[in-house]
C-alpha cells in the first residue's frame, strides 16, 4: 500500500518534470535526472521493505584509503 502511494507521487513528479527536460533538448540532463530518480526509487524500495544495504560511505573509504596511503608515502 505504501509502495503504491510512493509510486503515484513519483509518477506525478515525473509528469511535471519530464516535459520540461524534453522541451529544452538537454539529453545529458535527462540522463542524470533519470539516474537520480532510479537511485532514489531504489533507496525508497529498500527502505520500505527493510532491505539491508551497505553504507555508501564504505565505498568512499575504499577509494580514499589507497590515495591517503600514497600521499602519506610522498609527504612523510
C-alpha positions, -999 to +999 in steps of 0.1 A: +000+000+000+028+024+010+048+015-021+018+022-044+014+056-027+050+064-033+048+053-069+018+075-075+036+105-061+067+097-081+046+094-113+031+128-107+066+143-103+077+126-135+047+140-154+057+175-142+094+173-147+099+153-178+082+176-204+104+205-193+136+185-198+124+171-232+114+206-244+149+220-238+165+190-255+191+185-228+199+149-232+227+148-206+205+165-180+177+140-188+202+111-183+214+124-150+178+131-139+168+095-147+198+081-128+190+101-097+153+091-100+163+054-103+187+056-073+160+074-052+133+049-061+157+020-053+165+036-019+129+041-011+120+005-020+149-008+001+138+013+030+101+002+027+110-035+025+137-031+051+165-045+029+199-041+044+222-021+021+258-014+030+266+023+036+278+043+006+305+057+029+323+023+027+329+030-010+343+064-002+366+048+024+376+021-001+387+048-026+402+072-001+424+047+018+449+040-011+450+077-020+457+086+016+485+060+018+500+073-014+501+109-001+514+096+032+543+079+014+551+111-006+549+136+021+561+119+053 
